[in-house]
């Protein structure tokens, strides 16, 4: 079983709660059916059936979309500063807002831990298969729980891992055509009006590119 983590406010005041902004098909939270507008609590297990999908807005401004036949446990680490959630099964896409100093958005599975700062990515957990992380914008740093390996993924790259990780490699967005979950994700623009699921790479100077590659090289040793 794999785990994927997203922290939320332990006691979020009105206007700062996790909210289900879109619900399609059969979706439950804490075992009870929910509809659009439902307020989600820390500790809730959000589960979608084969026909179900849900979009969740976080108080930080970040956005989650959960695919069909998925289970996500909403959790908390540090109120208001650190965000996490556990994906037990299925698909989760996230658009993380640009984090302020001291804020974190962490992703943890049974096999690895990922940290992000203002990015768009997808995680897929399928029974008896490696975990999959794909990055569409920004950088996601993934490391094993035991500290045996670490990789930094830039936009347009993916990582498949269990206890060991395959080397990061590029992926083709065109290859996701027909992917039921990603077709749904792309059908709804973000609140900034951007089309999700499209690879967006930063434009950098040669000096910036060199510094970033050096940092990634040191992390991946």
Residue frames as a rotation matrix with the C-alpha (Angstrom) as fourth column:
UNK 1
0.579 0.816 0.000 0.00
0.816 -0.579 0.000 0.00
0.000 0.000 -1.000 0.00
UNK 2
-0.495 -0.748 0.442 1.35
0.749 -0.625 -0.219 3.45
0.441 0.223 0.870 -0.93
UNK 3
0.294 0.539 -0.789 0.76
0.862 -0.506 -0.025 6.70
-0.412 -0.674 -0.613 0.93
UNK 4
-0.408 -0.347 0.845 0.58
0.704 -0.709 0.049 10.27
0.582 0.614 0.533 -0.32
UNK 5
-0.157 0.234 -0.959 0.34
0.962 -0.182 -0.202 13.23
-0.222 -0.955 -0.197 2.06
UNK 6
-0.338 0.080 0.938 -1.30
0.414 -0.882 0.224 16.84
0.845 0.465 0.265 2.16
UNK 7
-0.652 0.044 -0.757 -1.48
0.753 -0.072 -0.654 18.87
-0.083 -0.996 0.014 5.35
UNK 8
-0.057 0.708 0.704 -4.34
0.406 -0.628 0.664 21.20
0.912 0.324 -0.252 6.17
UNK 9
-0.473 -0.074 0.878 -5.43
-0.600 -0.703 -0.383 23.46
0.645 -0.707 0.289 9.00
UNK 10
-0.878 0.155 -0.454 -6.30
0.404 0.749 -0.525 21.63
0.258 -0.644 -0.720 12.21
UNK 11
-0.104 0.869 -0.484 -8.92
0.808 -0.210 -0.550 24.20
-0.580 -0.449 -0.680 13.11
UNK 12
-0.807 -0.240 0.540 -9.56
0.562 -0.593 0.576 26.31
0.182 0.769 0.613 10.03
UNK 13
-0.542 0.641 -0.544 -11.77
0.074 -0.608 -0.791 29.35
-0.837 -0.469 0.282 10.64
UNK 14
0.493 0.803 0.335 -14.66
0.495 0.057 -0.867 30.18
-0.715 0.593 -0.370 8.32
UNK 15
0.918 -0.126 -0.377 -13.39
-0.369 -0.624 -0.689 31.09
-0.148 0.771 -0.619 4.89
UNK 16
-0.027 -0.990 -0.138 -10.16
-0.998 0.033 -0.045 29.12
0.049 0.136 -0.989 5.41
UNK 17
0.213 0.183 0.960 -11.46
-0.414 0.907 -0.081 25.55
-0.885 -0.380 0.269 5.25
UNK 18
-0.928 -0.364 0.086 -10.76
-0.123 0.516 0.848 22.85
-0.353 0.776 -0.523 2.70
UNK 19
-0.024 0.974 -0.225 -13.71
-0.556 -0.200 -0.807 22.95
-0.831 0.106 0.546 0.33
UNK 20
-0.446 0.018 0.895 -14.98
0.618 0.730 0.293 20.51
-0.648 0.683 -0.337 -2.30
UNK 21
-0.459 0.204 -0.865 -15.44
-0.416 -0.909 0.007 22.99
-0.785 0.363 0.503 -5.16
UNK 22
-0.051 0.484 -0.874 -16.62
-0.964 0.207 0.170 20.36
0.263 0.850 0.456 -7.65
UNK 23
-0.505 -0.020 0.863 -18.08
-0.394 0.895 -0.210 16.89
-0.768 -0.446 -0.460 -7.11
UNK 24
-0.084 0.455 -0.886 -18.97
-0.962 0.194 0.191 14.52
0.259 0.869 0.422 -9.93
UNK 25
-0.025 0.142 -0.990 -20.46
-0.148 0.979 0.144 11.07
0.989 0.150 -0.003 -9.45
UNK 26
0.865 0.386 -0.322 -20.18
0.181 0.360 0.915 9.25
0.469 -0.850 0.241 -6.12
UNK 27
-0.273 -0.931 0.241 -17.75
0.029 -0.258 -0.966 10.81
0.962 -0.257 0.097 -3.64
UNK 28
0.774 0.490 -0.401 -17.65
0.399 0.115 0.910 10.31
0.492 -0.864 -0.106 0.13
UNK 29
-0.245 -0.802 0.545 -15.75
-0.322 -0.463 -0.826 12.00
0.915 -0.378 -0.145 2.97
UNK 30
-0.750 -0.065 0.658 -15.55
-0.659 0.159 -0.735 10.21
-0.056 -0.985 -0.162 6.27
UNK 31
-0.892 0.369 0.259 -17.91
0.362 0.929 -0.077 7.60
-0.269 0.025 -0.963 4.81
UNK 32
0.054 0.957 -0.286 -20.71
0.438 -0.280 -0.854 10.09
-0.897 -0.079 -0.435 4.04
UNK 33
0.088 0.030 0.996 -21.66
0.992 -0.092 -0.085 11.29
0.090 0.995 -0.038 0.54
UNK 34
-0.285 -0.208 -0.936 -20.67
0.379 -0.921 0.089 14.87
-0.880 -0.330 0.341 -0.24
UNK 35
0.595 0.448 0.667 -21.73
0.802 -0.276 -0.530 17.50
-0.053 0.850 -0.523 -2.74
UNK 36
-0.222 -0.661 0.717 -20.07
0.650 -0.648 -0.396 20.62
0.726 0.378 0.574 -4.13
UNK 37
0.166 0.203 0.965 -19.54
-0.401 -0.880 0.254 23.16
0.901 -0.430 -0.064 -1.36
UNK 38
0.873 0.154 -0.463 -18.89
0.291 0.596 0.749 20.56
0.391 -0.788 0.475 1.33
UNK 39
0.422 -0.740 0.523 -16.34
-0.852 -0.522 -0.051 21.54
0.311 -0.424 -0.851 3.98
UNK 40
0.558 -0.327 -0.763 -13.70
0.163 0.944 -0.286 18.86
0.814 0.035 0.580 4.50
UNK 41
0.856 -0.193 0.480 -12.05
-0.517 -0.277 0.810 18.19
-0.023 -0.941 -0.337 7.85
UNK 42
-0.229 -0.971 -0.062 -8.59
-0.912 0.236 -0.334 17.09
0.339 -0.020 -0.940 8.82
UNK 43
-0.676 -0.085 0.732 -8.62
-0.448 0.836 -0.317 13.31
-0.585 -0.542 -0.603 9.12
UNK 44
0.461 0.883 -0.086 -11.32
-0.575 0.223 -0.787 12.80
-0.676 0.412 0.611 6.49
UNK 45
-0.637 -0.498 0.588 -10.81
0.197 0.633 0.749 9.99
-0.745 0.593 -0.305 4.02
UNK 46
0.088 0.612 -0.786 -12.07
-0.762 -0.467 -0.449 11.20
-0.642 0.638 0.425 0.66
UNK 47
-0.607 -0.227 0.761 -13.06
0.161 0.903 0.397 8.30
-0.778 0.364 -0.512 -1.57
UNK 48
-0.187 0.515 -0.837 -14.28
-0.916 -0.398 -0.041 8.35
-0.354 0.759 0.546 -5.16
UNK 49
0.275 0.342 0.899 -16.12
0.034 0.931 -0.365 5.50
-0.961 0.130 0.244 -6.84
UNK 50
-0.344 -0.457 0.820 -15.62
0.760 0.378 0.529 4.42
-0.552 0.805 0.217 -10.44
UNK 51
0.185 0.497 0.847 -17.84
0.877 -0.472 0.085 7.32
0.443 0.728 -0.524 -11.60
UNK 52
0.857 0.279 -0.433 -16.57
0.497 -0.672 0.549 9.85
-0.138 -0.686 -0.715 -9.05
UNK 53
-0.195 -0.901 0.386 -14.19
0.788 -0.379 -0.485 12.83
0.584 0.210 0.784 -9.17
UNK 54
0.762 0.431 -0.484 -13.65
0.643 -0.595 0.483 15.75
-0.079 -0.679 -0.730 -6.84
UNK 55
-0.034 -0.721 0.692 -11.84
0.402 -0.644 -0.651 19.08
0.915 0.256 0.311 -6.82
UNK 56
0.571 0.134 -0.810 -10.63
0.821 -0.090 0.564 20.40
0.002 -0.987 -0.161 -3.45
UNK 57
0.357 -0.421 0.833 -9.58
0.054 -0.882 -0.469 24.01
0.932 0.213 -0.292 -2.81
UNK 58
0.035 -0.459 -0.888 -7.10
0.961 0.258 -0.096 24.52
0.273 -0.850 0.450 0.04
UNK 59
0.798 0.326 -0.508 -6.96
0.508 -0.816 0.275 27.64
-0.325 -0.477 -0.817 2.21
UNK 60
-0.098 -0.941 -0.325 -3.47
0.353 -0.338 0.873 28.37
-0.931 -0.029 0.365 0.87
UNK 61
0.246 0.219 -0.944 -4.83
-0.750 -0.574 -0.329 28.83
-0.614 0.789 0.023 -2.65
UNK 62
-0.824 -0.552 -0.125 -3.57
-0.520 0.652 0.551 25.46
-0.222 0.519 -0.825 -3.86
UNK 63
0.235 0.928 -0.290 -5.88
-0.962 0.179 -0.207 23.11
-0.140 0.327 0.935 -5.75
UNK 64
-0.753 -0.377 0.539 -6.29
-0.331 0.925 0.183 19.33
-0.568 -0.041 -0.822 -5.78
UNK 65
0.178 0.803 -0.568 -8.17
-0.978 0.208 -0.012 17.15
0.109 0.558 0.823 -8.22
UNK 66
-0.532 -0.266 0.804 -8.81
-0.516 0.854 -0.059 13.51
-0.671 -0.447 -0.592 -7.33
UNK 67
-0.599 0.209 -0.773 -9.65
-0.736 0.236 0.634 10.95
0.315 0.949 0.012 -9.99
UNK 68
0.445 0.846 -0.292 -11.93
-0.722 0.532 0.442 7.95
0.530 0.014 0.848 -10.21
UNK 69
0.823 -0.027 -0.567 -11.56
0.223 0.934 0.278 4.99
0.523 -0.355 0.775 -7.84
UNK 70
-0.242 -0.929 0.281 -9.22
0.105 -0.313 -0.944 6.91
0.965 -0.198 0.173 -5.55
UNK 71
0.730 0.385 -0.565 -8.76
0.602 0.030 0.798 7.27
0.324 -0.922 -0.210 -1.78
UNK 72
-0.223 -0.758 0.614 -7.11
0.195 -0.651 -0.733 10.26
0.955 -0.044 0.293 -0.15
UNK 73
0.347 0.253 -0.903 -6.63
0.926 0.056 0.372 10.86
0.145 -0.966 -0.215 3.58
UNK 74
0.377 -0.175 0.909 -6.57
0.019 -0.980 -0.196 14.56
0.926 0.091 -0.367 4.51
UNK 75
0.373 -0.391 -0.842 -4.13
0.901 0.369 0.228 15.15
0.222 -0.843 0.490 7.32
UNK 76
0.874 -0.116 0.471 -2.21
-0.166 -0.984 0.066 17.87
0.456 -0.136 -0.879 9.18
UNK 77
0.119 -0.894 -0.432 1.34
0.807 0.341 -0.482 18.49
0.578 -0.291 0.762 10.37
UNK 78
-0.685 -0.380 -0.621 1.68
0.655 -0.695 -0.297 22.15
-0.319 -0.611 0.725 11.32
UNK 79
0.295 0.955 -0.017 -1.45
0.825 -0.263 -0.500 24.36
-0.482 0.133 -0.866 11.19
UNK 80
0.867 0.282 -0.410 -1.34
0.091 -0.900 -0.427 26.99
-0.489 0.333 -0.806 8.49
UNK 81
0.271 -0.861 -0.431 2.26
-0.782 -0.458 0.423 26.41
-0.561 0.223 -0.797 7.38
UNK 82
-0.817 -0.577 -0.011 2.76
-0.499 0.697 0.516 22.82
-0.290 0.427 -0.857 6.24
UNK 83
0.246 0.941 -0.234 0.35
-0.927 0.157 -0.342 20.96
-0.285 0.301 0.910 3.99
UNK 84
-0.852 -0.521 -0.051 0.10
-0.512 0.810 0.287 17.22
-0.108 0.271 -0.957 3.40
UNK 85
0.309 0.948 0.075 -2.30
-0.904 0.317 -0.287 14.43
-0.296 0.021 0.955 2.30
UNK 86
-0.579 -0.539 0.612 -2.14
-0.386 0.842 0.376 10.67
-0.719 -0.019 -0.695 1.84
UNK 87
0.134 0.549 -0.825 -3.07
-0.986 0.156 -0.056 9.05
0.098 0.821 0.562 -1.44
UNK 88
-0.052 -0.096 0.994 -3.83
-0.477 0.877 0.060 5.41
-0.878 -0.471 -0.091 -0.80
UNK 89
-0.367 0.051 0.929 -4.94
0.662 0.716 0.222 4.57
-0.654 0.696 -0.297 -4.32
UNK 90
0.580 0.707 0.406 -5.70
0.751 -0.269 -0.603 6.25
-0.317 0.654 -0.687 -7.63
UNK 91
-0.180 -0.567 0.804 -4.81
0.845 -0.507 -0.168 9.62
0.503 0.649 0.570 -9.13
UNK 92
0.559 0.292 -0.776 -4.17
0.651 -0.734 0.193 13.01
-0.514 -0.613 -0.601 -7.60
UNK 93
-0.014 -0.498 0.867 -3.26
0.786 -0.541 -0.299 16.19
0.618 0.677 0.399 -9.50
UNK 94
0.392 0.094 -0.915 -2.10
0.786 -0.551 0.280 19.28
-0.478 -0.829 -0.290 -7.62
UNK 95
0.209 -0.331 0.920 -1.55
0.499 -0.773 -0.391 22.91
0.841 0.541 0.004 -8.50
UNK 96
0.239 -0.229 -0.944 0.49
0.961 -0.084 0.264 24.36
-0.140 -0.970 0.200 -5.63
UNK 97
0.950 0.130 0.283 0.57
0.177 -0.973 -0.146 28.12
0.256 0.189 -0.948 -5.15
UNK 98
0.061 -0.969 0.239 3.89
0.094 -0.232 -0.968 29.91
0.994 0.081 0.077 -4.78
UNK 99
0.565 0.178 -0.806 4.80
0.743 0.314 0.591 29.15
0.358 -0.933 0.046 -1.18
UNK 100
0.714 -0.308 0.629 6.01
-0.435 -0.899 0.054 31.83
0.549 -0.313 -0.775 1.21
UNK 101
-0.398 -0.917 -0.018 9.08
-0.463 0.218 -0.859 31.45
0.792 -0.334 -0.511 3.39
UNK 102
-0.771 0.029 0.636 8.42
-0.600 0.300 -0.741 28.78
-0.213 -0.953 -0.214 5.99
UNK 103
0.360 0.930 0.078 5.53
-0.795 0.350 -0.496 27.16
-0.488 0.116 0.865 4.08
UNK 104
-0.811 -0.585 0.021 5.83
-0.488 0.696 0.527 23.60
-0.323 0.417 -0.850 2.78
UNK 105
0.469 0.852 -0.233 3.74
-0.870 0.401 -0.288 21.25
-0.152 0.337 0.929 0.68
UNK 106
-0.558 -0.779 0.287 4.96
-0.754 0.620 0.217 17.72
-0.347 -0.095 -0.933 1.26
UNK 107
0.498 0.618 -0.609 4.14
-0.796 0.604 -0.039 14.48
0.343 0.504 0.793 -0.48
UNK 108
-0.479 -0.649 0.591 4.83
-0.826 0.561 -0.054 11.18
-0.297 -0.514 -0.805 1.25
UNK 109
0.456 0.545 -0.704 4.33
-0.675 0.727 0.126 7.64
0.581 0.417 0.699 0.00
UNK 110
0.961 -0.130 0.244 5.26
-0.066 0.749 0.659 4.33
-0.268 -0.650 0.711 1.55
UNK 111
0.552 -0.753 0.358 8.33
0.830 0.537 -0.150 4.43
-0.079 0.380 0.921 -0.67
UNK 112
-0.461 -0.771 0.440 9.34
0.817 -0.562 -0.128 8.07
0.346 0.301 0.889 -0.92
UNK 113
0.211 0.422 -0.882 8.91
0.687 -0.706 -0.174 11.69
-0.696 -0.569 -0.438 0.11
UNK 114
-0.208 -0.214 0.954 8.44
0.890 -0.446 0.094 14.63
0.406 0.869 0.283 -2.27
UNK 115
-0.065 0.159 -0.985 8.65
0.609 -0.775 -0.165 18.36
-0.790 -0.611 -0.046 -1.57
UNK 116
-0.063 0.137 0.989 7.40
0.941 -0.321 0.104 21.12
0.332 0.937 -0.108 -3.84
UNK 117
-0.371 0.005 -0.929 7.36
0.445 -0.877 -0.182 24.91
-0.815 -0.481 0.323 -3.97
UNK 118
0.114 0.499 -0.859 4.86
-0.523 -0.705 -0.479 26.35
-0.845 0.503 0.181 -6.42
UNK 119
-0.859 -0.460 -0.224 4.37
-0.454 0.484 0.749 23.71
-0.236 0.745 -0.624 -9.06
UNK 120
0.341 0.924 -0.172 1.94
-0.922 0.293 -0.252 21.47
-0.182 0.245 0.952 -10.94
UNK 121
-0.756 -0.622 -0.204 2.30
-0.641 0.767 0.036 17.72
0.134 0.158 -0.978 -10.77
UNK 122
0.447 0.869 -0.213 0.43
-0.793 0.495 0.356 14.41
0.415 0.010 0.910 -10.73
UNK 123
-0.681 -0.559 0.473 0.84
-0.708 0.667 -0.230 11.30
-0.187 -0.492 -0.850 -8.61
UNK 124
0.309 0.737 -0.600 -0.60
-0.777 0.560 0.288 7.91
0.549 0.377 0.746 -9.55
UNK 125
-0.593 -0.400 0.699 -0.75
-0.744 0.604 -0.285 4.96
-0.309 -0.689 -0.656 -7.16
UNK 126
0.364 0.633 -0.683 -1.76
-0.802 0.586 0.115 1.61
0.473 0.507 0.721 -8.64
UNK 127
0.622 -0.076 0.779 -1.68
-0.563 0.649 0.512 -1.64
-0.545 -0.757 0.361 -6.71
UNK 128
0.498 -0.527 0.688 1.36
0.429 0.840 0.333 -3.82
-0.754 0.129 0.645 -7.51
UNK 129
0.526 -0.393 0.755 2.91
0.717 -0.274 -0.642 -1.11
0.458 0.878 0.138 -9.70
UNK 130
-0.556 -0.768 -0.317 5.57
0.829 -0.485 -0.278 1.54
0.060 -0.418 0.906 -9.01
UNK 131
0.318 0.543 -0.777 4.40
0.533 -0.780 -0.327 4.96
-0.784 -0.310 -0.537 -7.86
UNK 132
-0.115 -0.303 0.946 4.41
0.957 -0.289 0.023 7.55
0.266 0.908 0.324 -10.63
UNK 133
0.216 0.127 -0.968 5.18
0.421 -0.907 -0.025 11.27
-0.881 -0.403 -0.249 -10.28
UNK 134
-0.062 -0.204 0.977 4.89
0.976 -0.217 0.017 13.56
0.208 0.955 0.213 -13.32
UNK 135
-0.202 -0.115 -0.973 5.81
0.511 -0.859 -0.004 17.24
-0.835 -0.498 0.232 -13.22
UNK 136
0.381 0.451 0.807 4.15
0.923 -0.236 -0.304 19.77
0.054 0.861 -0.506 -15.52
UNK 137
0.506 -0.244 0.827 5.57
0.010 -0.957 -0.289 22.96
0.862 0.155 -0.482 -14.03
UNK 138
0.602 -0.328 0.728 8.22
-0.786 -0.403 0.469 23.82
0.140 -0.854 -0.500 -11.45
UNK 139
-0.380 -0.799 -0.466 10.41
-0.504 0.601 -0.620 21.32
0.776 -0.001 -0.631 -9.61
UNK 140
0.804 0.536 0.258 9.53
-0.532 0.453 0.716 18.37
0.267 -0.713 0.649 -7.37
UNK 141
-0.360 -0.932 0.050 12.25
-0.812 0.286 -0.508 16.85
0.459 -0.223 -0.860 -5.17
UNK 142
0.772 0.615 -0.159 11.66
-0.504 0.746 0.434 13.17
0.386 -0.255 0.887 -4.37
UNK 143
-0.417 -0.905 0.078 13.69
-0.795 0.322 -0.514 11.05
0.441 -0.276 -0.854 -1.99
UNK 144
-0.105 0.331 -0.938 13.34
0.136 0.939 0.316 7.55
0.985 -0.094 -0.144 -0.59
UNK 145
0.820 0.482 0.309 12.08
-0.256 -0.176 0.951 7.08
0.513 -0.858 -0.021 2.93
UNK 146
0.802 -0.557 -0.216 15.30
0.557 0.565 0.609 5.33
-0.217 -0.609 0.763 3.85
UNK 147
0.639 -0.550 -0.537 17.46
-0.411 -0.835 0.367 8.01
-0.650 -0.014 -0.760 2.26
UNK 148
0.097 -0.635 0.766 18.92
0.450 0.714 0.536 5.63
-0.888 0.293 0.355 -0.29
UNK 149
-0.529 -0.250 0.811 18.20
0.847 -0.208 0.489 7.83
0.046 0.946 0.322 -3.30
UNK 150
0.078 0.585 -0.807 16.92
0.336 -0.778 -0.531 11.28
-0.939 -0.230 -0.257 -4.24
UNK 151
-0.515 -0.161 0.842 15.95
0.857 -0.102 0.505 12.96
0.004 0.982 0.191 -7.50
UNK 152
-0.377 0.420 -0.825 14.84
-0.027 -0.896 -0.443 16.44
-0.926 -0.145 0.350 -8.53
UNK 153
-0.269 0.406 0.874 12.26
0.908 0.409 0.090 16.41
-0.321 0.817 -0.478 -11.30
UNK 154
-0.801 0.016 -0.598 11.84
-0.157 -0.970 0.184 19.38
-0.577 0.242 0.780 -13.61
UNK 155
0.199 0.930 -0.308 8.85
-0.576 -0.143 -0.805 20.13
-0.793 0.338 0.507 -15.83
UNK 156
0.458 0.084 -0.885 8.39
-0.865 0.274 -0.421 17.46
0.207 0.958 0.198 -18.47
UNK 157
-0.577 -0.684 -0.447 9.99
-0.509 0.729 -0.457 14.64
0.638 -0.036 -0.769 -16.48
UNK 158
0.626 0.777 0.059 8.62
-0.596 0.428 0.680 11.68
0.503 -0.461 0.731 -14.53
UNK 159
-0.605 -0.753 0.260 9.81
-0.753 0.435 -0.493 9.26
0.259 -0.494 -0.830 -11.86
UNK 160
0.555 0.685 -0.472 8.67
-0.431 0.722 0.542 5.70
0.712 -0.097 0.696 -11.17
UNK 161
-0.544 -0.805 0.236 9.69
-0.572 0.149 -0.807 4.20
0.614 -0.574 -0.541 -7.84
UNK 162
0.707 0.512 -0.487 9.11
0.146 0.568 0.810 1.66
0.692 -0.644 0.327 -5.14
UNK 163
0.791 -0.522 -0.320 11.95
0.373 -0.005 0.928 1.00
-0.485 -0.853 0.191 -2.73
UNK 164
-0.463 -0.884 0.060 14.29
0.553 -0.236 0.799 1.78
-0.692 0.403 0.599 -5.61
UNK 165
0.454 0.589 -0.669 13.75
-0.136 -0.696 -0.705 4.41
-0.881 0.411 -0.236 -8.27
UNK 166
0.359 -0.298 0.885 14.23
0.923 0.257 -0.288 4.26
-0.142 0.919 0.367 -12.00
UNK 167
-0.746 -0.626 -0.225 16.21
0.569 -0.776 0.271 7.21
-0.344 0.074 0.936 -13.40
UNK 168
0.080 0.765 -0.639 14.01
0.015 -0.642 -0.767 10.25
-0.997 0.052 -0.063 -14.13
UNK 169
-0.714 -0.268 0.646 13.04
0.618 0.192 0.763 10.48
-0.329 0.944 0.028 -17.77
UNK 170
-0.830 0.442 -0.342 11.09
-0.522 -0.831 0.193 12.82
-0.199 0.338 0.920 -20.05
UNK 171
-0.440 0.753 0.490 7.44
0.607 0.651 -0.455 12.11
-0.661 0.097 -0.744 -20.81
UNK 172
-0.951 0.164 0.261 5.26
0.158 -0.468 0.869 13.16
0.265 0.868 0.420 -23.71
UNK 173
-0.644 0.763 -0.054 2.05
-0.394 -0.392 -0.831 15.00
-0.656 -0.514 0.553 -22.84
UNK 174
-0.226 0.566 -0.793 0.58
-0.948 0.058 0.312 13.75
0.223 0.823 0.523 -26.13
UNK 175
-0.716 -0.111 -0.689 0.87
-0.090 0.994 -0.066 10.24
0.692 0.014 -0.721 -24.70
UNK 176
-0.906 0.416 -0.079 -1.69
0.119 0.073 -0.990 11.19
-0.406 -0.907 -0.115 -22.04
UNK 177
-0.494 0.773 -0.397 -4.43
-0.862 -0.377 0.339 11.69
0.113 0.510 0.853 -24.60
UNK 178
0.069 0.620 -0.782 -7.20
-0.301 0.760 0.576 9.29
0.951 0.196 0.239 -23.70
UNK 179
-0.793 -0.311 -0.524 -6.08
0.419 0.346 -0.839 9.14
0.442 -0.885 -0.144 -20.07
UNK 180
0.087 0.996 -0.026 -9.46
0.740 -0.048 0.671 9.44
0.667 -0.078 -0.741 -18.36
UNK 181
0.376 0.037 -0.926 -8.28
0.852 -0.407 0.330 11.41
-0.364 -0.913 -0.185 -15.35
UNK 182
-0.575 -0.699 -0.425 -6.01
0.476 -0.708 0.522 13.84
-0.666 0.098 0.739 -17.18
UNK 183
-0.633 0.463 0.621 -8.64
0.556 -0.286 0.780 14.52
0.539 0.839 -0.077 -19.83
UNK 184
0.476 0.834 -0.278 -10.92
0.783 -0.258 0.566 15.61
0.400 -0.487 -0.776 -16.97
UNK 185
0.093 -0.532 -0.842 -8.18
0.749 -0.520 0.411 17.68
-0.656 -0.668 0.350 -15.32
UNK 186
-0.847 -0.518 0.122 -7.53
0.450 -0.574 0.684 19.52
-0.284 0.634 0.719 -18.58
UNK 187
-0.252 0.837 0.485 -11.23
0.787 -0.114 0.606 20.19
0.563 0.535 -0.630 -19.14
UNK 188
0.827 0.503 -0.251 -11.22
0.546 -0.615 0.569 22.68
0.131 -0.608 -0.783 -16.22
UNK 189
0.126 -0.789 0.602 -8.89
0.193 -0.576 -0.795 25.66
0.973 0.216 0.079 -16.22
UNK 190
-0.416 -0.335 -0.845 -7.24
0.891 0.035 -0.453 26.75
0.182 -0.942 0.283 -13.00
UNK 191
0.497 0.633 -0.593 -8.42
0.764 -0.643 -0.046 29.80
-0.411 -0.430 -0.804 -11.09
UNK 192
-0.201 -0.642 -0.740 -5.63
0.013 -0.757 0.653 31.75
-0.979 0.122 0.161 -12.80
UNK 193
0.615 0.557 -0.558 -7.20
-0.544 -0.213 -0.812 30.83
-0.571 0.803 0.172 -16.14
UNK 194
-0.369 -0.834 -0.411 -4.36
-0.912 0.238 0.335 28.52
-0.182 0.499 -0.848 -17.16
UNK 195
0.602 0.491 -0.630 -4.89
-0.643 0.765 -0.019 25.21
0.472 0.417 0.777 -18.91
UNK 196
0.335 -0.494 0.802 -3.66
-0.741 0.388 0.548 22.44
-0.582 -0.778 -0.237 -16.59
UNK 197
0.560 -0.132 0.818 -1.59
0.205 0.979 0.018 19.48
-0.803 0.158 0.575 -17.68
UNK 198
0.906 -0.338 0.257 0.54
0.192 -0.214 -0.958 21.43
0.378 0.917 -0.129 -20.14
UNK 199
0.271 -0.884 -0.380 4.31
0.957 0.205 0.205 21.41
-0.104 -0.419 0.902 -19.66
UNK 200
0.917 -0.034 0.398 5.59
0.021 -0.991 -0.133 24.85
0.398 0.130 -0.908 -18.70
UNK 201
0.250 -0.913 -0.322 9.34
0.960 0.276 -0.040 25.26
0.126 -0.299 0.946 -18.44
UNK 202
0.692 -0.098 -0.716 10.99
0.252 -0.896 0.366 28.31
-0.677 -0.434 -0.595 -16.93
UNK 203
0.747 -0.511 0.426 13.08
0.329 -0.273 -0.904 30.51
0.578 0.815 -0.036 -19.18
UNK 204
0.793 -0.526 -0.309 16.51
0.273 -0.147 0.951 30.75
-0.545 -0.838 0.027 -17.60
UNK 205
0.610 -0.719 -0.334 19.84
-0.789 -0.511 -0.340 32.30
0.074 0.471 -0.879 -18.42
UNK 206
0.384 -0.537 -0.751 22.78
-0.086 0.789 -0.609 29.93
0.919 0.298 0.257 -19.01
UNK 207
-0.663 -0.653 0.366 24.17
-0.397 -0.108 -0.911 30.86
0.635 -0.750 -0.187 -15.57
UNK 208
-0.091 0.723 0.685 20.86
-0.981 0.053 -0.186 30.07
-0.171 -0.689 0.705 -13.85
UNK 209
0.754 0.370 -0.543 20.61
-0.528 0.833 -0.166 26.78
0.391 0.412 0.823 -15.74
UNK 210
-0.086 -0.884 -0.459 24.14
-0.116 0.467 -0.877 25.84
0.989 -0.022 -0.143 -14.66
UNK 211
-0.686 -0.176 0.707 23.46
-0.678 -0.199 -0.707 26.62
0.265 -0.964 0.018 -10.99
UNK 212
0.299 0.896 0.329 20.22
-0.940 0.335 -0.060 24.64
-0.164 -0.292 0.942 -10.98
UNK 213
0.685 -0.074 -0.725 21.81
-0.302 0.876 -0.375 21.63
0.663 0.476 0.578 -12.66
UNK 214
-0.455 -0.890 -0.028 24.66
-0.262 0.163 -0.951 21.74
0.851 -0.425 -0.307 -10.13
UNK 215
-0.428 0.374 0.823 22.18
-0.899 -0.078 -0.432 21.72
-0.097 -0.924 0.370 -7.23
UNK 216
0.680 0.720 -0.136 20.29
-0.733 0.671 -0.112 18.81
0.010 0.176 0.984 -8.78
UNK 217
0.310 -0.645 -0.698 23.52
-0.231 0.661 -0.714 16.92
0.922 0.382 0.056 -9.41
UNK 218
-0.696 -0.594 0.404 24.60
-0.500 -0.003 -0.866 17.33
0.516 -0.804 -0.295 -5.76
UNK 219
-0.059 0.766 0.640 21.18
-0.960 0.132 -0.247 16.23
-0.274 -0.629 0.727 -4.47
UNK 220
0.776 0.475 -0.415 21.15
-0.605 0.745 -0.279 13.14
0.177 0.468 0.866 -6.71
UNK 221
-0.243 -0.930 -0.274 24.54
-0.704 0.364 -0.610 11.86
0.667 0.045 -0.744 -5.51
